[in-house]
Amino acid sequence: MDMRRFVKSLILCFLFFATTAYSQSERTRINLCCNTKNDLYVLLHKNDVAMTVYSTPRQAISHAMKGTGVLILADSYPGHKTSISSQLLGIAKKKGIRLYIEYPASLPGMNIQDTIVATRFERGVVVSDVFGENLKPMSILGINGCHVIPVNVKDPLIVLGRVAGFDEAIYGLDGVKTYPLLFRKGNMLVAMTRLSSFATGRYEPEAYWKTVWQYILSWVSGDKAIRLNHWLSYASPMYGRNAPLPPNAMRTCIRKGVQWFFNGHFFVAPSWEKMYLKYQGNGTSPYGPPVKSSWPNGDGSLGILEGQASHIYYNGTQEYRYWVRSDNQGQVAYALAAAGNYLHRRSYSKIATNLANFIFYHSDLRAGPKNDKGSPAFGLIGWAVTHPWVFYEDDNARVLLGMIGAEAYLKTDRWDKKIAEGIMANFRTTGREGFRGSWISQDSLLKYGWKHFWDLKIVDPNPHYEAWMWACYLWLYGKTGYEPLLTRTEDAIRTTMQDYPGKWIWSNGLQQERARMILPLAWLVRVDNTPQHRKWLNEMVSDLLKYQAPCGAIREELGPPANGLYGPPKSNQAYGTAEAPLIFKNGEPVADMLYTDNFAFFGLNEAAHVTGNKRYAAAVRKLADFLVRIQVKSAKYEDLDGGWFRAFDYGLWDYWASNSDAGWGAWSTNTGWIQSWIICTDILLEEHQSFWSLTQKSKINDIMPQTVRIMFGSGTK
């Protein structure tokens, strides 16, 4: 080698190593007292932040250089508080060390209580402007299953309290019992809970917690420029908003969606049936801890649970709803039958068959008066195994549509008789205007008889309860030509459209009412294709799609307050006490997979097929893309992987919304309402068909004359 080139190489090498050494010495070094499984440690490692980790507070403070920072984290939360002596704190102060301390048992000069308060509905509220424009005062932070140590301090940065609102404490904090969560005291930044379990505890929204942690790390380290370019999450959307989807994304979505039923061990098995019955109780509060992963799945013979409630424990696991409802059985039977056919899994079809038989033969859902041809309750399907004497119209509709779909994929007609009886049982208790009302009890039917309800003059423009049973009537009319089914249904739909939107009664939001209405309007066009019927369908679809975001999500919207059954909470104290929407005011970027997007998905596909309207078809594809992207991905929490939560904030691209709805808040899942309709519609899209065409070969007309005779005899038809 030429000597000059050799010398030049030596100089370049020297400069490289000198520069590297200088840059590494200048890098912010974080001193941590924690174990290497702590979420913050994993996050900092992910962001390539230089760290020194110690096992005790004494080691951390003793070895830390003067003027640096130390974070002492609560690895034994919530069972054990963090102990740190006054002497050690004095050493830190003398060395000019800035401390972040979590969950302390005591601090000099502070009256920290011995008790620990475990909270459920409380959320974090920012009460300082130190976090900048991204997290202003009154911003809300979700901190699940929070255990907090009470203390009195002045000017905290974040407090914990029960507040109403979407992402802002809309009513303020007056009259709210609050607990300081984060505050400054001298050279200390103190958290009275464990903020460092943000990933394990699934704290939301992630963007807000990122801001909090950048502030904490900047304050402790003294480095104002510290940035967390990567975040740590153990339950995240399957794909980013703009990430390219792989060619098999839909098939993967379907496969994982069905596997979720088994991941969650939702199928009741004989070995843990007593435990399920214990938590189910009388059905009024069917909550319990997650089904253990070691417990086996049943085969459908004992039914399937509802899913997960919206309460998340401190360790990130989620409360279960130990309740067996009839509609979930029918919907899941449809999903498994469809997936069994699509994925070529015969085992799914067997479970679907067992669920169907559970509804009609092996439970009280169709037993007693409901199975007595002479009873006015004959043919109706009970709401749940705990309430077999309650008949919700919309629940019956979901059972029956699910069973119709299951039959088609299983290529059988074995439940035709039960399906026809179910539809006609609801029909003969529908009033002369074509409305039925939300529910009827068995006692009232036995007292007054079915003809009392058939002759009632009732108008109930509430698609949440009425619309999908209208769809059942139109489907059966399309297969049998039984004229009264069309006449009363068309009358009810006409009245409902004339009353739209000013007189509509809405449950959790106006969008869900529009979403429910699309299916019967699409099938009305199927059986009676008139300009008026097409106009009604187009009006409903167009108004729904006004709120479809570019990502495909359908934004929630509240209707007139006077018409709402379950509006936003009217006070902080009302938060979490009743059914409620996911939003507090219109314009908040939230999609609802329990009440709106799921049912709109199915209905829009039917509308696109019957009309050939390219705009409808494009909307379905956009919604499908959105649902594929937001499916839950989790390696840590197997019972979440492949599911869909009720809420999604498509502005933040995160699972976030108001969690006020009692039992069915933002992070709830549902084996039937959510999971099944999304999976089934995905499969219909993959097969390039509609539910109507899927079921066109039904032979239900063979038993229709007999069913009409049983239901109506020689009387009114």
Secondary structure, 3 states (H helix, E strand, C coil): CCHHHHHHHHHHHHHHHHHHHHHHHHCCEEEEECCCCCHHHHHHHHCCCEEEEECCHHHHHHHCCCCCEEEECCCCCCCCCECCCHHHHHHHHHCCCEEEEECECCCCCCCCCCCCEECCCCEEEECCCCCCCCCCCCEEEECCCCEECCCCCCCCCEEEECCCCCCECCCCCCCCCCEEEEEEECCEEEECCCHHHCCCCCCECHHHHHHHHHHHHHHHHCCCCCCCCCCCCCCEECCCCCCCCCCCHHHHHHHHHHHHHHHCCCECCHHHHHHHHHHHCCCCCCEECCCCCCCCCCCCCCCECCEEEEEECCCCCEEEECCCEHHHHHHHHHHHHHHHHHHCCHHHHHHHHHHHHHHHCCCHHHCHHHHCCCCCCCCCCCCECCECCEEEHHHHHHHHHHHHHHHHHHCCCCCHHHHHHHHHHHHCCCCCCCCCCCEEEHHHHHHHCHHHHHCCCCCCCCHHHHHHHHHHHHHHHHHHCCHHHHHHHHHHHHHHHHCCCCCCCECCCHHHHHHHHHHHHHHHHHHCCCHHHHHHHHHHHHHHHCCECCCCCECCCCCCHHHECCCCCCCCCCCCCCCCCCCCCCCCCEEECCCCHHHHHHHHHHHHHHHCCHHHHHHHHHHHHHHHHHCEECCCCCCCCCCCCCEEECCCCECCCCCCCCCCCCCCCCHHHHHHHHHHHHHHHHCCCCHHHHCCCCCHHHHHHHHHHHHHCCCCC
